[in-house]
Amino acid sequence: AGATLVKPNRKEISEAVGEAINTDEEFITAGKKLLQLGKFDYLVATRGKDGLTVLDKDSAKHVTAQQREVWDVSGAGDTVIALLALGIAAGGSVLDAAQLANIAAGIVVGKVGTATVTAAELSHAVDATDEETEAQSHLQNIMTVEQAVEQVARWRRLGLKIGFTNGVFDLLHPGHLSSLRQAHATCDKLIVGVNSDDSVRRAKGPDRPIQDEQHRAAVLASLERVDLVIIFNDDTPIPLLQALLPDVLIKGGDYTVDTVVGADIIHANGGQVVVTPTLQGFSTTNIVTTRGIKKGN
């Protein structure tokens, strides 16, 4: 054979066989022709947002790309080649290796510049593919502080304005949604800091929160206007603000700009502090009190 495996993209296949490719059928036909011309055993063709296709002389199998926010496609092809080689060298089939390569490429296009994928990122993505449904895919927006700092750096390189707000968000109600809508309107990307269970108990007593931190974070992460969620255990968001240095700090309620916790940090960094009005008549504490809701109900 001319080679065991080659990895062209759609444009390269089209140019190699001298045919336009507009449909899946044309793609497979052109790919098969290239297999024969080059005497290749396998052809793994990358197709951008459509994933990739694995062809041999007897079959063609499509591997669908995972839906991700794409920032930069630089290096995605190199990532595919590297993971194909790794997967095959580890004893996997070409199709198994292609599926792994497809996942890895989906990770690197979510980063800015020519980026790499770590073993931890790949392992998490593989587990998510196997265990999480599409409805749970938003959980990737719940990050550690370290992950959030990296994400903020990527957003900044694209010139995006970063906003931050925080709260308990125990029983999500229209007041919360109004505050988040107003917060998102001040920035391009909104980060929400969520008080951990321990910090809520210190502030509100042993019967709160009603919902644990993971459930509260998951609900927030599923909202269209929330781009990133961080669970924090401190009594105030000051350590988070120092780490992230958002461009805008948003707080809802009866505050003045100078009384918002962390306002000095934001102002010292050249940022802006915005106080938004709250939607009257909605309060988790009132809901809990008037309806007799208890933890575990």
Disulfide bonds with the S-S distance in Angstrom:
none
